[in-house]
Amino acid sequence: MTLTQLQYAITVANANSMNEAAKELFISQPSLSASIKDLEEEIGVELFRRSNRGISLTPDGEEFIGYARQVVEQYKLIEAKYISQEKTKKKFSVSMQHYTFAVDAFVEMVKQFGMDEYEFAIHETKTYDVIEDVKNFRSEIGILYINEFNKKVLTKLFSEYNLEFHSLLTCGIYVYLWKEHPLAKQDEIALEELDEYPCLSFEQGNYNSFYFAEEVLSTYEYKRLIKANDRATMLNLMVGLNAYTLCSGIICEELNGSDYRAIKLKSDEVMDIGYLVRKGVAISPLGRKYLEEIAKYKDKALN
């Protein structure tokens, strides 16, 4: 297996066409097909499905291309630094469930990075997509939570995808609502007291299982339930409908403003919020810096 073969496979995957990939690589289509076939035979994996409509990646192929992209990208960085001696952009990407403190940690990391050239990415997204992003090298780190309810299912998925979960902080469950909500001045709120108000939940798309819910107590029979796709919409619904959501209780007023409250839910449930990485892959200096910023919220976790 050569670096050239990896680059060929990545180009074919991007083009979804052997002919188009061959044109882009300035080689003949038979030569490219032969090189891909040799690679598949060497690794014992079928990377592409061939049909009259063209070619597409197999599930094994998607995983392989994820690793191939990482190898090729690392090679380019080494080449630029030690051969071409170019000044390269620093790169970092993180995927997360909808946590304002995780966004705030990203902001602090970027502020401290300085004025060097960089290309950073942050993805607030669905639970399954957080896992997929780390698995497929789209993100170096994923931020999500596990608890007693979803632990077995998610841990099994992590193992299948060759990922590791590391705990960052644990916290109780809080009701997040508008400061003018009828229950906003209470010290604690029972779940039954919330029955008359809409509960807000993040939409999980095709993976809308209870185990992938971002909110704990996902199996509770809520009388009124509204699903949304982003935090801004949820905040508007809290004001307009006296709606609420369940959260970690770690609030960043710098991002959400001071018009909202987190009040302890009468429950013994605990969230374990942590980070997801690929097993055996070292965390970059930028990744470590980001995790240092998130770790600062450990003391802010309400229990």
LUMRO-550086 format. One line per field, with one value per residue: residue number from 0; residue in one letter; x, y, z of N, C-alpha, C in turn. Coordinates in steps of 0.001 Angstrom, whole numbers, plus 500000, padded with zeros to 6 digits. Layout:
<atoms>
k	(NUM,...)
r	(a,...)
n.east	(X,...)
n.north	(Y,...)
n.up	(Z,...)
ca.east	(X,...)
ca.north	(Y,...)
ca.up	(Z,...)
c.east	(X,...)
c.north	(Y,...)
c.up	(Z,...)
</atoms>
This chain:
<atoms>
k	(0,1,2,3,4,5,6,7,8,9,10,11,12,13,14,15,16,17,18,19,20,21,22,23,24,25,26,27,28,29,30,31,32,33,34,35,36,37,38,39,40,41,42,43,44,45,46,47,48,49,50,51,52,53,54,55,56,57,58,59,60,61,62,63,64,65,66,67,68,69,70,71,72,73,74,75,76,77,78,79,80,81,82,83,84,85,86,87,88,89,90,91,92,93,94,95,96,97,98,99,100,101,102,103,104,105,106,107,108,109,110,111,112,113,114,115,116,117,118,119,120,121,122,123,124,125,126,127,128,129,130,131,132,133,134,135,136,137,138,139,140,141,142,143,144,145,146,147,148,149,150,151,152,153,154,155,156,157,158,159,160,161,162,163,164,165,166,167,168,169,170,171,172,173,174,175,176,177,178,179,180,181,182,183,184,185,186,187,188,189,190,191,192,193,194,195,196,197,198,199,200,201,202,203,204,205,206,207,208,209,210,211,212,213,214,215,216,217,218,219,220,221,222,223,224,225,226,227,228,229,230,231,232,233,234,235,236,237,238,239,240,241,242,243,244,245,246,247,248,249,250,251,252,253,254,255,256,257,258,259,260,261,262,263,264,265,266,267,268,269,270,271,272,273,274,275,276,277,278,279,280,281,282,283,284,285,286,287,288,289,290,291,292,293,294,295,296,297,298,299,300,301,302)
r	(m,t,l,t,q,l,q,y,a,i,t,v,a,n,a,n,s,m,n,e,a,a,k,e,l,f,i,s,q,p,s,l,s,a,s,i,k,d,l,e,e,e,i,g,v,e,l,f,r,r,s,n,r,g,i,s,l,t,p,d,g,e,e,f,i,g,y,a,r,q,v,v,e,q,y,k,l,i,e,a,k,y,i,s,q,e,k,t,k,k,k,f,s,v,s,m,q,h,y,t,f,a,v,d,a,f,v,e,m,v,k,q,f,g,m,d,e,y,e,f,a,i,h,e,t,k,t,y,d,v,i,e,d,v,k,n,f,r,s,e,i,g,i,l,y,i,n,e,f,n,k,k,v,l,t,k,l,f,s,e,y,n,l,e,f,h,s,l,l,t,c,g,i,y,v,y,l,w,k,e,h,p,l,a,k,q,d,e,i,a,l,e,e,l,d,e,y,p,c,l,s,f,e,q,g,n,y,n,s,f,y,f,a,e,e,v,l,s,t,y,e,y,k,r,l,i,k,a,n,d,r,a,t,m,l,n,l,m,v,g,l,n,a,y,t,l,c,s,g,i,i,c,e,e,l,n,g,s,d,y,r,a,i,k,l,k,s,d,e,v,m,d,i,g,y,l,v,r,k,g,v,a,i,s,p,l,g,r,k,y,l,e,e,i,a,k,y,k,d,k,a,l,n)
n.east	(500852,500643,501352,500502,498479,496604,495979,494841,492559,491135,490577,488915,486785,485849,485032,483172,483295,485146,486164,486069,487762,490154,490668,491105,493390,495157,495794,495363,492128,492029,494487,494100,491913,493122,495053,493417,492126,494306,494961,492649,492784,495152,494586,492396,489757,486725,486482,484905,481669,480666,478593,476090,475452,477658,480174,480335,481135,481686,480504,482826,484645,484141,485102,487806,488614,488358,490521,492548,492445,493369,496023,497120,496765,498403,500857,501106,501378,503834,505497,505218,506356,508969,510119,509222,509214,507204,504964,502417,498837,497338,495198,492031,489229,486025,483221,479962,477331,474585,475970,476506,478744,480725,480980,481834,484309,485628,485704,487419,489759,490357,490795,493135,494917,496214,497665,498435,498083,495143,492771,489865,487119,483790,481179,477975,475751,473740,473489,474300,475693,477829,479318,479811,481300,483722,484544,484910,486958,486269,486103,488382,487790,484941,482127,479967,477347,476996,474843,473279,471178,471722,474243,475168,474374,475615,478313,478884,478641,480733,482903,482670,483265,485855,486498,487143,485811,486135,485696,484761,483333,480856,477379,474282,470743,469119,466497,466003,464967,463000,463525,461184,459395,456665,457648,460175,461282,461570,463423,463826,462479,459879,459344,456698,455528,456064,454408,452373,453626,455386,457837,461108,463056,466014,466021,466756,466940,467355,468223,466573,466300,465586,467984,469788,469012,469527,468699,468261,466127,464549,462595,460374,456868,455985,453537,453384,455413,458021,460098,463216,465810,467999,469801,469093,466461,465232,465575,463955,461466,461222,460730,458442,456534,456662,458197,460486,463671,465734,468881,472488,472948,475069,475745,476337,476350,477484,477078,474370,472976,471387,468787,467753,467245,468660,467391,467416,466398,464163,465538,467527,469117,472131,474432,477168,479459,481639,484592,485104,487319,489438,490603,493898,494982,496926,496174,496084,498138,496430,493985,494390,494608,492024,490575,491619,490460,487752,487818,487954,485391,484613,484571,482432,480255,477051,475714)
n.north	(498803,502142,505686,507025,505328,505673,508372,508184,506619,508343,510450,509160,508507,511061,511952,510093,508675,506797,507605,510462,510866,509879,511767,514015,513234,513000,510575,507431,505879,502983,502471,503698,502202,499691,500194,500776,498325,496654,497704,497082,494294,493881,494823,493349,494210,495375,498396,500027,500032,498898,499920,500401,503020,504221,504526,503828,504306,501498,500419,499548,500803,503522,503757,503137,505202,507363,506938,507042,509693,510983,510049,511043,513779,514226,513582,515654,517819,517209,517228,519913,521234,520152,519664,521418,523533,525330,527760,526507,526288,525982,523400,522452,520665,520263,518389,518550,518002,520213,522375,525259,525883,524351,525562,528061,527361,526737,529282,530598,529125,529806,532571,532575,531465,533187,535151,533577,531795,529887,527179,526450,524456,524113,522091,522047,519608,516658,513815,511248,512116,513450,511285,509951,511924,511988,509360,509284,511072,513692,515392,516018,515748,514849,516045,514921,513398,510703,508487,506419,505332,505452,504427,501706,501222,503341,503011,500527,501171,503022,501277,499592,501389,501959,503945,506129,507084,509722,510934,514258,515977,515686,516132,517243,517252,519898,522334,524332,527533,530490,533632,534838,532851,531075,529291,530092,531239,529349,527135,524485,522172,519931,517195,516732,519214,520496,519602,521083,522719,523271,520901,521091,519635,518499,517817,514655,513543,510857,509117,508904,507689,506953,506579,508250,510768,514165,515189,514215,511747,510938,509076,509754,510417,513052,515576,517698,518256,519650,519600,520844,522361,523972,526012,528747,528855,527365,529058,531202,529930,529355,531868,532694,530651,529839,527588,524865,523225,520353,520273,520533,522498,524207,527353,529830,533031,534899,534032,533172,535170,536958,536315,533905,530971,528358,525770,523473,520175,517984,515219,512250,511715,511696,513324,512441,514178,514164,513659,512445,510455,509132,505850,505222,507322,510154,513137,516357,519338,521597,520341,519421,521863,522845,520984,521596,524082,523393,521803,523662,524240,522379,523084,524748,523216,522428,520797)
n.up	(500000,499052,499404,497162,496204,498253,497877,495350,495922,497615,495848,493981,495669,496276,493763,492928,490632,488352,485895,486041,488203,487180,485177,486764,488085,486042,484773,483057,482789,482921,484219,486705,487683,487879,489840,492089,492322,492932,495416,496924,496862,498264,500882,501462,501395,500036,498612,496966,495448,492309,489631,487023,487331,488252,490780,494304,497771,499907,503190,504612,503014,503495,506097,505701,503936,505626,507404,505492,504583,506870,507015,504605,504969,507214,506072,504204,505924,507148,504892,504095,506266,506648,504174,502026,503684,504328,505783,507486,507843,511023,512089,513420,514608,516095,517222,518680,521098,521924,523735,525508,527054,525906,523456,524330,525423,523076,521903,523719,523302,520648,520941,522446,520775,519058,516374,514254,511124,510660,510495,511708,512918,514099,515137,516020,516650,515899,518140,517092,514862,516015,516946,514489,513155,514569,514239,511431,511017,510596,512710,515358,518038,519994,521796,524230,526270,528659,530481,533022,531599,528756,528554,528053,525382,523914,524641,523544,520834,520626,521004,518769,516756,517258,519154,521988,525116,527386,530592,531522,533257,535846,536499,537981,537053,535437,535079,532377,531687,530796,532426,533291,533544,535105,537049,537606,539894,541828,544032,543530,541127,540520,538289,537660,538015,535712,533775,532515,530785,527664,526731,525475,522948,521309,517884,516456,513963,511667,513579,515933,518386,521848,523139,521911,522533,523459,525800,529158,530809,528678,528143,529517,529748,528264,528291,526535,523869,522049,519256,518202,516140,516784,519203,519321,518377,520385,522598,521865,521876,524555,525624,524204,524667,527284,527526,528265,528795,529572,531166,531721,533558,533487,532699,530214,530269,528658,526095,525854,527101,529854,530435,531199,533258,535280,537047,539697,539092,540737,541109,541004,538910,536951,534822,532786,531321,528617,526508,523195,521356,518734,519143,520135,518703,518934,520735,519367,519946,519851,520301,522913,524208,523875,525404,527908,528323,528476,530745,532754,533402,535157,537851,537783,537458,538522,541340)
ca.east	(500000,501462,500683,499836,497223,495674,495519,493943,491297,490439,490080,487780,485680,485323,484432,482138,483427,486511,486593,486322,488948,491316,490946,491651,494730,495957,496228,494325,491123,492449,495578,493506,491114,494049,495674,492407,491914,495475,494837,491583,493279,496192,494019,491318,488507,486129,486303,483889,480674,480570,477291,475905,475306,478934,480712,480072,481896,481071,480725,484253,485355,484001,486034,489173,488884,488565,491912,493422,492496,494225,497412,497534,496852,499610,502006,501204,501912,505259,506143,505257,507221,510350,510651,508960,509427,506160,504222,501121,497741,496981,493832,491374,487781,485335,481775,479405,475932,474359,476417,477096,480078,481664,481206,482629,485680,486179,485984,488621,490906,490677,491344,494489,495786,497055,497396,498915,497048,494509,491479,489160,485715,482996,479919,476920,475005,473010,474335,474915,476640,479042,480058,480249,482333,485003,484885,485317,488042,485804,486463,489359,487173,483493,481663,478618,477174,476407,474288,472965,470214,472263,475651,475472,474210,476643,479637,479014,478885,482104,483824,482585,483879,487236,486552,487270,485126,486812,484843,485256,482650,479540,476478,472883,469856,468534,465463,466448,463770,463036,463516,459817,458556,455990,458402,461568,461778,461668,464766,463806,461251,459550,458986,455235,455170,456333,453496,451527,454458,456032,459228,461855,464046,466725,465691,467885,466914,467109,468615,465741,466110,465737,469383,470552,468453,470462,468121,468021,464709,463927,461462,459248,455706,455708,452236,453620,456808,458371,461462,463827,467118,469113,469631,468423,465029,464785,465498,462762,460290,461139,460116,457119,455584,457008,458712,461696,464408,466553,470268,473526,472965,476239,475232,477270,475560,478143,476545,472910,472372,471021,467330,467359,467597,468808,466877,467626,465262,464106,465879,468860,469823,473422,475025,478623,479832,483034,485033,485259,488450,489779,491496,495270,495426,497331,495457,496959,498279,495213,492967,494672,494279,490571,490133,491983,489450,486503,488025,487741,483985,484353,484235,481167,479159,476158,475335)
ca.north	(500000,503330,506963,507332,504575,506337,509597,507759,506173,509539,511180,508392,508665,512425,512131,509073,508271,506437,508433,511820,510832,509692,513061,514910,512761,512987,509217,506739,505203,501604,502485,504016,501037,498632,500588,500602,496882,496128,498135,496287,492924,493883,495004,492378,494938,496028,499810,500654,499232,499312,499700,501192,504424,504724,503816,504425,503669,500514,500807,499372,501819,504798,503754,503176,506536,508239,506784,507476,511160,511377,509763,511966,515118,514280,513601,517000,518692,516899,517703,521373,521738,519709,519624,522718,524518,526334,528056,525877,526642,525051,522934,521772,520566,519599,518218,518528,518258,521648,522867,526597,525938,523766,526625,529079,526848,526897,530711,530914,528514,530613,533842,532381,530904,534238,535666,532670,531321,528661,526754,525743,524142,523683,521536,521722,518704,515549,512886,510244,512796,513683,510025,509726,512904,511545,508097,509522,512056,515055,516123,515347,515533,514967,516324,514429,512872,509380,508266,505005,504868,505254,504031,500427,501351,504213,502415,499463,501850,503547,500162,499145,502409,502139,505254,506124,508158,510140,511830,515595,516476,515121,517151,516881,517670,521214,522830,525585,528251,531943,534200,535228,531634,530989,528472,530537,531704,528214,526589,523183,521917,518524,516948,516839,520631,520968,518947,522025,523563,522491,520467,521260,518571,518639,516824,513768,513043,509426,508370,509554,506756,507519,506484,509333,512053,515038,515497,513051,511439,510977,508144,510284,510741,514493,515936,518635,518097,520349,519319,521958,522021,524801,526671,530037,528575,526949,530235,531947,529178,529514,533170,532792,529620,529371,526233,524578,522025,519811,520516,520288,523592,525062,528434,530854,534225,535643,533565,533080,536325,536798,536214,532512,530422,526910,525426,522050,519261,517005,513932,511749,511458,512364,513325,512369,514825,513873,513831,511238,510523,507865,505048,505082,508516,511189,514411,517438,520422,522395,519540,519446,523199,522918,520197,522369,525129,522767,521302,524763,524270,521352,523762,525464,522243,522500,519453)
ca.up	(500000,498922,499584,495888,496170,499170,497216,494273,496512,498111,494678,493452,496621,496131,492436,492690,489228,488018,484765,486500,489064,486304,484544,487779,488450,484825,484426,482298,483617,483233,485211,487997,488100,488267,491109,493140,492479,493652,496811,497546,497048,499303,502217,501657,501626,498871,498948,496130,494719,490919,489001,485803,487720,488728,491936,495616,498848,500784,504595,504918,502258,504195,507229,505171,503393,506779,507836,504401,504610,507992,506649,503545,505555,508042,505164,503635,506971,507284,503671,504109,507332,506613,502811,501410,504747,504241,506997,507251,508737,512091,511886,514535,514440,517196,517086,520033,521362,522056,525032,525375,527662,524953,522473,525002,525499,521726,521755,524497,522633,519471,521422,522959,519741,518507,515035,513215,510211,511141,509932,512768,512636,515243,514648,516983,515800,516518,518895,516217,513984,516807,516918,513111,512800,515145,513560,510044,510990,510329,513920,516219,519352,520094,523151,524478,527619,528871,531818,533239,530604,527403,528642,527407,523941,523347,524854,522533,519567,520684,520828,517372,515911,517708,519799,523446,525830,528608,531372,531829,534451,536133,537023,538135,535980,535685,534187,531783,531269,530757,533778,533649,533619,536414,538011,537578,541186,542749,544247,542876,540374,540293,536893,537520,537958,534359,532839,531786,529921,526597,526878,524234,522725,520041,516864,516204,512590,511439,514780,516947,519486,523191,523566,521298,522959,524174,527102,529997,531047,527353,528066,530291,528919,528303,527714,525434,523449,520815,518821,517471,515576,517242,520498,519172,518300,521715,523463,521466,522324,526008,525889,523620,525101,528622,527369,529035,528425,530656,530790,532724,534527,533290,531860,529745,529985,527585,524814,525859,527755,531267,530536,531403,534557,535428,538372,539958,538983,541822,540493,541335,537653,536804,533484,532707,530066,528328,525127,522390,520428,518101,519975,519662,517970,519885,520642,518925,520927,519855,520967,524352,524699,523938,526560,529104,528491,528933,532116,533694,533777,536181,539111,537610,537373,539683,541792)
c.east	(500885,500636,499923,498502,496174,495108,494555,492568,490468,489828,488873,486564,485036,484548,483242,482138,484885,487040,486942,487575,490218,491694,491616,493090,495693,496587,495090,493357,491499,493550,495035,492708,492016,494693,494699,492166,493074,495391,493794,492052,494307,495598,492851,489975,488018,485803,485125,482929,480589,479176,477216,475815,476617,479442,480373,480865,481064,481227,482182,485088,485299,484977,487466,489527,489082,489994,492876,493559,493441,495697,497919,497684,498103,500863,502214,501778,503410,506035,506291,506267,508686,510962,510460,509242,508441,505563,502792,500086,497575,495509,493310,489871,487184,483848,481187,477890,475794,474671,477059,478498,481130,481977,482108,484086,486381,486569,487275,489867,491346,491317,492803,495461,496689,496712,497935,497754,496468,493215,490802,487712,485038,481623,479003,475919,474319,473984,475051,475954,477931,479934,480630,481380,483699,485469,485491,486331,487568,486140,487458,488726,485660,483096,480217,478531,476722,475802,473920,472042,470865,473663,475970,475409,475336,478043,479898,479319,480294,483118,483846,483298,485315,487458,486667,486532,485875,485954,485536,484652,481310,478669,475075,472071,469168,467467,465916,465242,463978,462872,462120,458867,457913,456761,459837,462130,461892,463119,464921,462473,461070,459086,457486,454782,455329,455330,452690,452318,455138,457482,459906,462942,464721,466382,466929,467846,466604,467440,467897,465395,466257,467203,470246,470019,469506,469977,467914,466518,463922,462715,460246,458111,455348,454364,452404,455107,457011,459830,461971,465224,468284,468760,468866,466905,464488,464630,464263,461489,460121,460428,458663,456084,455781,457464,460001,462433,465205,468011,471213,473548,474165,475875,476351,476455,476180,477561,475021,472223,471939,469521,466838,467890,467770,468436,466946,466316,465312,464292,467293,469682,471107,473880,476545,479021,481314,483379,485329,486414,488656,490823,492883,495798,495719,496538,496457,497111,497034,494070,493153,494313,492768,490041,490502,490942,488133,486636,487802,486293,483626,483925,482913,479974,478352,475719,474216)
c.north	(501243,504591,507352,506604,505197,507601,509270,507400,507362,510308,510483,508561,510043,512595,511211,508605,507972,507317,509855,511884,510699,511006,514016,514547,512724,511621,508555,506031,503743,501534,502755,502832,499913,498937,500386,499113,496250,496479,497293,494858,492861,493970,494061,493010,495518,497466,500439,499626,499791,498996,500543,502680,505044,503907,504571,503654,502608,501005,500657,500440,503171,504878,503876,504572,507544,508167,507296,508993,511645,511185,510772,513381,515261,514327,515006,517987,518483,517439,519222,521901,521400,519667,520982,523863,525687,526580,527564,526360,525564,524677,522226,521787,519800,519517,518039,518523,519742,522146,524239,526652,525345,524758,527708,528646,526971,528358,531078,530334,529351,531937,533693,531882,531955,534556,534769,532252,530008,528394,525867,525473,523683,523262,521231,520851,517599,514567,511891,510891,513160,512444,509758,510677,512488,510267,508350,510653,513453,515958,515316,514931,515662,515173,515853,513882,511413,509360,506791,504463,504558,504649,502756,500539,502177,503629,501291,500073,502435,502441,499686,500110,502719,503539,505087,507321,508445,511167,513171,516136,515770,516204,516578,517399,518973,521535,524195,526299,529767,532502,534626,534028,531558,530195,528970,530954,530569,527751,525230,523017,520409,518354,517133,518298,521196,520442,519920,522920,522706,522150,520560,520200,518790,517481,515996,513107,511566,508577,508973,508605,507482,507566,507618,510711,512865,515360,514201,512884,511453,510048,508632,510672,512221,514779,516816,518594,518807,520044,520483,521548,522831,525533,527989,529859,528187,528146,531073,531261,529271,530814,533189,531834,529174,527909,526082,523411,521564,519877,520223,521352,524506,526124,529392,532074,535049,535276,533579,534305,535983,536630,534803,531993,528901,526557,523911,521270,518280,515617,513544,511450,512278,512250,513262,512919,514609,514078,512480,511443,509157,507140,504961,506274,509632,512475,515515,518482,521314,521655,519533,520800,523358,522163,520894,523445,524542,522311,522400,524835,523217,521986,524510,524511,522270,521102,519527)
c.up	(500000,499167,498316,495786,497093,498532,496070,494844,497009,496942,494078,494358,496491,494833,492197,491236,488941,486883,485211,487368,488220,485618,485533,488127,487252,484551,483655,483242,483907,484278,486611,488531,488589,489614,492274,493394,493244,495145,497543,497811,498170,500704,502492,501923,500305,499254,498221,495538,493301,490395,487743,486102,488188,489898,493215,496660,499550,502227,505021,504218,502921,505358,506741,504673,504521,507279,506761,504380,505714,507643,505633,504099,506415,507172,504586,504650,507152,506085,503686,505122,507103,505205,502140,502371,504628,505619,506787,508256,509803,511920,513129,514295,515607,516871,518476,520014,521703,523473,524852,525974,526730,523832,523084,525131,524148,521490,522483,523862,521443,519890,521834,521892,519128,517065,513930,512321,510742,510387,510977,512347,513915,514717,515833,516234,516597,517168,517987,515302,514713,516741,515529,512717,513335,514459,512184,509889,510589,511509,514734,517536,519232,521550,523286,525891,527582,530279,531935,532157,529259,527374,527872,525885,523331,523504,523855,521168,519519,520395,519377,516433,516305,518298,521314,524028,527126,529324,531625,533117,534613,536759,537169,536966,536373,534646,533682,531206,531321,532168,534238,533671,535008,537470,538214,538925,542218,542880,543576,542156,540219,538848,536661,537420,536548,533329,531982,530830,528845,526943,525516,524130,521378,519108,516535,514823,512505,512656,515987,518091,520823,523610,522992,521682,523706,525579,527882,530216,529737,527240,528855,529337,529069,527634,526480,525089,522114,520487,517982,517013,516124,518528,520384,519108,519660,522645,523140,521949,523839,526374,525411,524194,526551,528578,528178,528396,529633,530242,531957,533821,534400,532259,531466,529352,528857,526229,524770,526453,529169,531483,530843,532736,534451,536866,538554,539824,540147,541233,540910,540082,537573,535349,533605,531341,529821,526871,524487,521422,519792,518947,519337,518879,518973,519651,520304,520027,520993,520549,522467,524959,524842,525157,527876,529382,528998,530390,533155,534164,534827,537500,539024,537533,538655,540061,542825)
</atoms>
